[in-house]
């Protein structure tokens, strides 16, 4: 499997075409951004961690009936994936109050919610990914009702699998963002699962082990990513 043309470069990844029109290669970068790209930096080694962690966890999802774009891990930073049409919805599941949710709701961070909650944002950088609901998604023709139902079902299943798995590693899954794509008419999980896209706290100390260390200038960013990777035990 060889990279051909650069199809897309985002904040954290490059995507290349291959000789197979149905297959892309995703290459993970060490670049880090926050606040719609206003803050930029580098987290040394995060590209390899995010790539290998995503693939490891996507295999868990596949075993639990959630289809993903994963085909094959090529090396520490690169993975072959199915070429999907990304559904322009960012899907957020929250188990505890944190970040923008805590701010909007006037809550302290770290309060367990009565039940997991699901949010949609319109995936549009120019508009700063505004919060929407399923009615907006239907009205704007971002997804069909059937797709929204499937995405919601898979998102809650992903949460169930990840909460159990991370708990076994002594980590609390606070919240996370995922994305889905259309692949030959089917909805499948795409993008990544990593400390870039999840809030992960140590269950005992509540130490943040995720990108909030970069966003909030908490220091020890690389150490936090390395600690999550160490607990995964996939070296």
Buried (B, 14 or more C-beta within 10 A) or exposed (E): EEBEEEBEEEBBBBBBBBEEEEBBBBBBBBBBBBEEEEEEEBBEBBBBBBBBBBBBBBEBBBEBEBBBBBBEBBEEBBBBBBBBEEBBBBBBBBBBBBBEBBEEEEBEBEEEBEEBEBBBBBBEEEEEBEEBEBEBBBEEEBBEEEBBEBBBEBBEBBBBBBBEBBEEBEBBBBBBBBBBBBBEEEBBBBBBBBBBBBBBBBBEEEBBBBBBBBBEEEEEBBEBBBBBBEBBEEE
